[in-house]
């Protein structure tokens, strides 16, 4: 967190972010009041935003009221629920009937490049240079952020959601039920085989002590979470989670298609053994968070995968500890389920309809400052949070123990817009008070920190032609890999068919896919 603490030295904080930028511009730019043009007229911006289920009305939300008073900029929000947002956004983009900006835009790199090249999204390079000192400081701290949002034509069309919070970036944590281990006299495993033995002990040793064979040794929200949590122990995923199917073959010094590698076959054989012996949840292919919570509340879960322990249920969440990095069958000991600092490259865009692009850039740049992060994630002192001294903060009782029974995210979401993630700001440990800040989540992260990949790639950007390949060949490969992964794990396809599986991948265009990946990789590494 030391890097983020250096943000306090940024010369622009709060309203000064507007003042400094305005003084550097001519009389045609925003005045020192920030929310007025040089003619003294207040500025109103129309913004489309996605609204998470836990969000209150943006129009009445504390964070926006406070920032309007600070900046002088009024925002008219068009709020669309997450479930319908992508469809609504795409209709507007296709029709040309666009707002001034899109907040929490949920845009993929292919969409950003398409609508940027078409002129719907304006290039932001010059605006960042002249009006975004806070974002520029983020670029200085983390060059991969600027690299990750720069499109193949050299333009930046979108602003990112950045996470400097390692516990939040460590997505697929493995948690162990410490009470269960004590009950069956087991120690924390150090190898994948010892982990198998522990799960078997949970299953056969009546670990929850209720006299019934109802233990679920390992569960997760889906099978991908299990694969992501384990694959580093087979030396896979050594460039992080943003690249599910490609990493670097360190021995050959070239890109590797993970699902065709022998190590991936060995990983699937291990998971298949867990599934066949009912050590892996039999419902893993139809699981979801509510189901996992119900199993946890019933004290039937021995080990699970998630970014934090909260979804396992209020009753048992404190029974779990984070597991250490395991040594795999080839001697690998890596935790590869690490997301890059750019958690979303398309968090915010400014459209060609915007009559105040400079003021809009100043408005959004504030959220990348130390003061902006504090307002965005914590709100107002005495209202939503209290200071504990020594740069430490906590939410007030109405949020942490809501009298109406709201969860923390639901209670916070009535006042602040951070739940759901994907906004143009920086998530830091100091101001993040969600599940990833839970003590056992922080401890789990510190426990394996030395085993994270040394290099984590952001998602690559693609040209129009490359995007076509990724959308066609890439999607076909992904669909086939997912289908066969399930079949191998469940036994619907025996591992004797592995050769036929890899041959099919080649026939489907694997080399074309990898050539496209190499082109994007070469640009990224320049």
C-alpha positions in Angstrom: 0.0 0.0 0.0 3.0 2.3 0.2 2.6 3.3 -3.4 -1.0 4.5 -2.9 0.1 6.4 0.2 2.3 8.5 -2.1 -0.9 9.7 -3.8 -1.3 12.1 -0.9 1.4 14.1 -2.4 -0.7 14.9 -5.5 -1.0 18.6 -5.7 -4.7 18.5 -6.5 -7.0 17.4 -3.8 -10.7 17.9 -3.6 -11.8 21.1 -5.4 -8.2 22.0 -6.1 -8.2 19.3 -8.8 -10.6 21.7 -10.7 -8.8 24.9 -9.8 -5.4 23.8 -11.0 -6.7 22.5 -14.3 -8.8 25.5 -14.9 -5.9 27.9 -14.3 -3.9 26.1 -16.9 -6.5 26.4 -19.6 -7.7 29.4 -21.5 -10.8 31.5 -20.8 -12.9 29.0 -22.8 -12.4 26.3 -20.2 -14.0 25.7 -16.8 -13.7 28.5 -14.2 -12.2 28.1 -10.8 -15.6 27.2 -9.4 -15.3 23.9 -11.3 -18.9 23.4 -12.1 -19.4 26.5 -14.2 -18.3 27.5 -17.7 -16.4 30.7 -18.2 -19.8 32.3 -18.8 -20.9 31.4 -15.3 -23.5 28.8 -16.4 -23.7 25.7 -14.2 -22.8 22.4 -15.9 -25.2 19.5 -16.1 -23.9 16.1 -17.4 -26.2 13.3 -18.5 -24.7 9.9 -17.5 -25.8 6.4 -18.1 -24.9 4.0 -15.3 -25.4 0.4 -14.4 -27.0 -0.1 -11.0 -26.2 -3.1 -8.9 -29.0 -4.8 -6.9 -27.6 -3.4 -3.7 -27.5 0.2 -4.9 -30.0 2.8 -3.8 -31.2 5.6 -6.1 -28.2 7.4 -7.5 -30.2 10.6 -7.6 -30.5 10.6 -3.8 -27.2 9.0 -2.9 -24.9 10.7 -0.4 -21.8 10.4 -2.4 -23.3 12.2 -5.4 -24.9 15.0 -3.3 -21.6 15.6 -1.6 -19.6 15.7 -4.8 -22.1 18.0 -6.6 -21.6 20.5 -3.7 -17.9 20.1 -4.0 -17.6 20.2 -7.8 -20.6 22.3 -8.8 -21.3 19.8 -11.5 -24.8 18.3 -11.6 -25.3 14.8 -13.0 -28.6 13.6 -14.4 -28.4 9.8 -13.9 -30.1 7.3 -16.2 -29.9 4.2 -14.1 -30.3 0.7 -15.6 -30.2 -2.5 -13.5 -27.2 -4.7 -14.0 -29.4 -7.5 -15.5 -30.5 -5.3 -18.4 -27.6 -2.9 -18.6 -25.5 -4.4 -21.4 -28.6 -4.7 -23.7 -29.7 -1.1 -23.0 -26.2 0.3 -23.4 -25.6 -1.5 -26.7 -28.9 -0.3 -28.1 -28.0 3.3 -27.3 -24.5 2.9 -28.7 -25.9 1.4 -31.9 -28.5 4.0 -32.3 -26.2 7.0 -31.7 -28.6 8.3 -29.0 -25.9 8.4 -26.4 -25.5 10.4 -23.1 -22.6 12.6 -22.3 -20.7 9.8 -20.5 -21.2 6.2 -19.3 -20.3 5.4 -15.7 -19.6 1.9 -14.5 -19.8 1.1 -18.2 -18.9 -2.6 -18.1 -17.3 -2.3 -21.6 -14.9 -5.0 -22.9 -11.8 -4.0 -24.9 -13.4 -5.1 -28.2 -16.3 -2.7 -27.6 -14.1 0.1 -26.5 -12.0 -0.2 -29.7 -15.0 -0.5 -32.0 -16.9 2.5 -30.7 -13.7 4.5 -30.3 -12.8 3.9 -33.9 -16.3 4.8 -35.0 -16.1 8.1 -33.1 -18.8 7.3 -30.5 -16.2 7.5 -27.7 -13.8 10.3 -27.9 -10.0 9.9 -27.5 -9.0 10.8 -24.0 -5.2 11.1 -24.4 -5.0 14.9 -24.5 -7.7 15.4 -21.9 -5.8 13.1 -19.5 -2.6 15.0 -20.2 -4.1 18.4 -19.5 -6.9 17.7 -17.0 -6.2 14.4 -15.1 -3.2 14.8 -12.7 -4.5 12.1 -10.4 -4.9 9.5 -13.1 -1.5 10.5 -14.5 0.0 9.7 -11.1 -1.6 6.3 -11.2 0.1 5.8 -14.5 3.4 6.7 -13.0 2.9 4.3 -10.1 1.6 1.5 -12.3 2.7 1.7 -15.9 0.7 -1.4 -16.7 -2.5 0.6 -16.1 -1.8 3.0 -18.9 -0.6 0.1 -21.1 -3.7 -1.9 -20.4 -6.2 0.9 -21.5 -4.3 2.0 -24.6 -5.9 0.6 -27.7 -4.0 -0.7 -30.7 -4.4 2.6 -32.5 -2.6 4.4 -29.7 -5.7 6.1 -28.3 -7.2 5.8 -24.8 -11.0 5.8 -25.1 -11.9 4.6 -21.6 -10.9 5.0 -18.0 -10.3 2.0 -15.7 -11.3 0.6 -12.3 -7.9 -0.1 -10.6 -7.4 -2.3 -7.6 -4.3 -1.8 -5.4 -5.9 -4.1 -2.8 -4.1 -7.5 -3.0 -6.7 -9.4 -1.0 -9.4 -8.3 -3.4 -7.2 -9.1 -6.4 -6.5 -12.6 -5.0 -9.8 -14.0 -6.2 -9.9 -17.8 -5.7 -8.8 -18.3 -2.1 -8.9 -21.7 -0.6 -10.4 -21.7 2.9 -10.2 -24.6 5.4 -12.5 -25.4 8.2 -10.1 -25.2 11.2 -12.7 -26.5 13.6 -13.2 -29.6 11.5 -9.4 -30.2 11.3 -9.2 -30.0 15.1 -12.1 -32.5 15.4 -10.5 -35.1 13.2 -6.9 -34.4 14.4 -5.7 -33.2 11.0 -2.9 -30.7 10.2 -2.9 -28.1 7.5 -1.8 -29.8 4.2 1.4 -28.8 2.4 1.0 -30.8 -0.8 -1.8 -31.6 -3.2 -1.8 -35.2 -2.0 -2.1 -34.1 1.7 -5.0 -31.9 0.7 -6.7 -34.9 -0.9 -6.1 -36.8 2.3 -7.6 -34.0 4.4 -10.7 -33.8 2.2 -11.1 -37.6 2.5 -10.7 -37.2 6.3 -13.5 -34.7 6.3 -15.7 -37.0 4.4 -15.1 -40.2 6.4 -14.4 -38.8 9.9 -17.8 -37.2 10.7 -15.9 -33.9 10.8 -19.0 -31.8 11.8 -19.8 -34.2 14.6 -23.5 -34.7 13.8 -23.3 -38.4 13.2 -24.5 -38.1 9.6 -22.5 -38.6 6.4 -23.5 -35.1 5.2 -20.0 -33.5 4.9 -19.2 -31.6 1.7 -15.3 -31.6 1.7 -14.8 -29.0 -1.0 -17.2 -26.6 -2.7 -17.2 -23.4 -4.7 -19.6 -21.2 -6.6 -18.6 -23.0 -9.9 -16.1 -25.4 -11.3 -14.0 -22.6 -12.7 -13.3 -21.3 -9.2 -11.9 -24.7 -8.3 -9.7 -24.9 -11.3 -8.4 -21.4 -10.8 -7.6 -22.1 -7.1 -5.7 -25.3 -7.9 -4.0 -24.7 -11.2 -1.0 -22.9 -9.9 0.0 -26.0 -8.0 0.5 -27.6 -11.5 2.5 -24.6 -12.7 -0.3 -23.2 -14.8 -1.7 -19.6 -15.0 1.7 -18.0 -14.3 0.6 -14.6 -15.7 -2.5 -14.2 -13.6 -6.3 -14.6 -13.9 -7.0 -12.1 -16.8 -5.8 -14.8 -19.2 -7.8 -17.9 -18.5 -6.4 -20.0 -21.4 -2.9 -18.6 -22.1 0.2 -18.1 -20.0 4.0 -18.4 -20.6 5.8 -21.7 -21.0 8.9 -20.7 -19.0 11.0 -23.5 -20.4 10.3 -22.7 -24.0 10.0 -19.0 -23.6 6.8 -18.9 -25.6 3.0 -18.5 -25.1 1.2 -21.6 -24.0 -2.4 -22.7 -24.5 -3.1 -24.0 -21.1 -6.1 -26.3 -21.8 -3.9 -28.3 -24.3 -1.0 -28.8 -22.0 -0.2 -32.1 -20.2 -0.1 -30.3 -16.9 -3.8 -29.3 -17.5 -4.6 -32.9 -18.1 -2.9 -33.9 -14.8 -4.9 -31.1 -13.0 -8.2 -32.4 -14.4 -7.3 -36.0 -13.4 -6.8 -34.7 -9.8 -10.1 -32.9 -9.8 -11.8 -35.9 -11.4 -10.5 -38.0 -8.6 -12.0 -35.6 -6.0 -15.4 -35.6 -7.9 -15.5 -39.4 -8.4 -14.9 -39.9 -4.7 -17.5 -37.3 -3.7 -14.8 -35.1 -2.1 -15.8 -32.3 -4.5 -19.4 -31.1 -4.2 -21.6 -33.2 -6.4 -23.6 -30.0 -7.2 -20.5 -28.1 -8.4 -21.8 -27.8 -12.0 -25.1 -26.2 -10.8 -23.8 -24.3 -7.8 -24.3 -20.6 -6.9 -23.6 -18.4 -4.0 -26.9 -18.9 -2.2 -26.5 -22.7 -2.3 -23.0 -22.4 -1.0 -24.2 -20.2 1.9 -26.9 -22.7 2.8 -24.4 -25.5 3.0 -22.1 -23.4 5.1 -24.9 -22.3 7.5 -25.7 -26.0 7.9 -22.0 -26.6 8.9 -21.5 -29.1 6.1 -18.5 -27.5 4.3 -14.9 -28.5 5.0 -13.2 -26.4 2.4 -14.4 -23.8 -0.1 -13.1 -21.3 -2.7 -14.0 -17.6 -2.7 -12.4 -14.2 -2.4 -13.5 -14.0 1.2 -15.3 -16.2 3.8 -18.5 -14.1 4.1 -20.6 -16.1 1.6 -20.1 -19.3 3.6 -22.6 -17.9 6.1 -22.7 -15.8 9.2 -22.8 -18.9 11.4 -19.6 -20.5 10.3 -17.5 -17.9 8.5 -15.1 -17.6 11.5 -14.4 -21.3 11.5 -12.2 -21.0 8.4 -8.6 -20.1 7.7 -6.9 -19.5 4.4 -4.9 -22.4 3.1 -1.2 -22.1 2.3 0.2 -22.6 -1.2 0.5 -26.4 -1.9 3.4 -28.2 -3.6 2.0 -30.0 -6.7 3.1 -33.3 -8.2 5.9 -31.6 -10.3 7.1 -29.5 -7.4 5.3 -26.3 -8.4 4.1 -24.1 -5.6 2.3 -21.1 -7.1 -0.9 -19.3 -6.4 -2.0 -18.1 -9.8 -5.5 -16.8 -9.2 -4.3 -13.2 -9.1 -6.1 -10.5 -11.0 -4.2 -7.5 -12.5 -4.4 -4.1 -11.1 -6.7 -3.1 -13.9 -9.9 -4.9 -12.9 -12.0 -3.2 -15.6 -10.6 -1.3 -18.5 -14.0 0.1 -19.6 -15.3 1.7 -16.4 -15.9 5.2 -17.9 -16.2 6.7 -21.4 -17.0 10.2 -22.7 -19.1 10.3 -25.9 -19.0 12.6 -28.9 -22.3 14.2 -27.7 -20.5 15.7 -24.6 -20.3 19.5 -24.8 -18.0 19.7 -21.8 -15.3 17.0 -22.2 -12.7 19.0 -20.2 -15.0 19.5 -17.2 -16.1 15.8 -17.4 -12.5 14.7 -17.3 -11.8 16.9 -14.2 -15.0 15.5 -12.7 -13.9 11.9 -13.1 -10.2 12.4 -12.3 -11.2 13.4 -8.7 -12.1 9.7 -8.0 -8.4 8.7 -8.7 -7.2 11.1 -5.9 -6.7 10.1 -2.3 -9.6 12.4 -1.2 -11.8 11.1 -4.0 -11.2 7.5 -3.0 -12.0 8.3 0.6 -15.3 9.9 -0.4 -16.2 7.2 -2.8 -15.5 4.2 -0.5 -16.1 5.7 3.0 -18.5 8.7 2.4 -18.7 11.5 5.0 -17.2 11.4 8.5 -19.9 11.4 11.1 -22.4 10.3 8.5 -21.2 7.0 7.1 -17.9 6.5 8.9 -15.8 7.4 11.9 -12.1 7.9 12.1 -10.1 5.6 14.4 -6.9 7.6 14.1 -3.6 6.7 12.4 -5.3 6.8 9.0 -7.8 4.1 10.0 -11.6 4.3 9.4 -14.7 2.2 10.0 -18.3 2.5 9.0 -20.9 3.6 11.5 -23.2 1.1 13.3 -26.1 1.7 11.0 -24.0 0.2 8.2 -22.1 -2.5 10.1 -25.1 -3.6 12.1 -28.0 -2.3 10.1 -31.2 -2.1 12.1 -33.3 -3.2 9.1 -31.2 -6.3 8.7 -29.4 -5.1 5.5 -26.1 -6.7 4.6 -23.1 -4.4 4.6 -23.2 -4.0 0.9 -26.9 -3.3 0.9 -26.5 -0.7 3.8 -23.5 0.9 2.1 -25.2 0.9 -1.3 -27.9 3.3 0.0 -25.3 6.0 0.4 -22.2 5.0 -1.7 -21.8 3.6 -5.2 -18.8 1.3 -4.7 -20.7 -2.1 -4.2 -20.6 -4.1 -7.4 -17.2 -2.7 -8.4 -16.3 -1.5 -12.0 -16.2 2.2 -11.3 -13.5 4.7 -12.4 -11.5 4.9 -9.2 -8.8 3.0 -7.2 -9.7 0.3 -4.7 -7.2 0.3 -1.8 -6.9 -1.6 1.5 -7.2 1.6 3.5 -10.7 2.5 2.2 -12.0 -0.9 1.3 -14.3 -2.4 4.0 -16.0 -5.2 2.0 -15.5 -9.0 2.4 -11.9 -8.9 1.1 -11.1 -6.8 4.2 -12.3 -9.6 6.5 -9.5 -10.7 8.9 -9.3 -14.2 7.5 -9.2 -12.9 3.9 -6.3 -10.6 4.8 -4.5 -13.4 6.6 -5.0 -15.8 3.7 -3.5 -13.3 1.3 -0.5 -12.6 3.5 0.0 -16.3 3.9 0.6 -17.0 0.2 1.9 -13.6 -0.9 5.4 -15.0 -1.6 3.9 -17.5 -4.1 2.0 -15.1 -6.4 3.2 -14.8 -10.0 6.1 -12.4 -10.4 4.4 -10.9 -13.5 0.6 -10.4 -13.9 -0.7 -9.3 -17.3 -3.7 -7.0 -17.8 -6.2 -8.1 -20.5 -4.8 -7.5 -23.9 -6.3 -5.2 -26.5 -7.1 -6.3 -30.0 -7.4 -4.7 -33.4 -10.7 -5.0 -35.3 -9.4 -8.0 -37.3 -8.0 -9.6 -34.2 -11.2 -9.1 -32.3 -13.0 -11.0 -35.1 -10.7 -14.0 -34.6 -11.2 -13.9 -30.8 -15.0 -13.6 -31.2 -15.1 -16.5 -33.6 -12.3 -19.0 -33.2 -11.7 -17.9 -29.6 -15.3 -18.4 -28.6 -15.5 -21.8 -30.3 -12.3 -22.9 -28.5 -13.6 -21.7 -25.2 -16.9 -23.4 -25.6 -15.3 -26.7 -26.6 -12.7 -26.5 -23.7 -15.4 -25.8 -21.2 -17.5 -28.7 -22.5 -14.7 -31.2 -22.5 -13.4 -30.0 -19.1 -16.8 -31.0 -17.6 -16.7 -34.3 -19.4 -13.2 -35.2 -18.3 -14.0 -34.3 -14.6 -17.3 -36.2 -14.5 -16.0 -39.2 -16.5 -18.3 -38.7 -19.4 -15.1 -38.6 -21.5 -12.2 -40.8 -20.4 -8.7 -39.4 -20.3 -7.7 -41.9 -23.0 -9.5 -39.4 -25.4 -7.1 -36.6 -24.5 -5.2 -36.9 -27.8 -8.4 -36.7 -29.8 -9.4 -33.6 -27.7 -6.1 -31.8 -28.5 -6.4 -32.8 -32.2 -9.8 -31.2 -32.3 -8.5 -28.0 -30.8 -5.9 -27.8 -33.6 -8.6 -28.4 -36.3 -10.8 -25.6 -34.7 -8.1 -23.0 -35.4 -5.8 -23.1 -32.3 -2.8 -21.9 -34.3 -4.7 -18.9 -35.7 -5.9 -18.1 -32.1 -2.4 -18.3 -30.7 -1.0 -16.2 -33.6 -3.5 -13.5 -32.8 -2.6 -13.8 -29.1 1.0 -13.4 -29.9 0.4 -10.2 -31.9 -1.5 -8.7 -29.0 1.2 -9.9 -26.6 3.9 -8.3 -28.6 2.1 -4.9 -28.6 1.5 -5.2 -24.8 5.2 -5.9 -24.1 6.5 -2.9 -26.2 
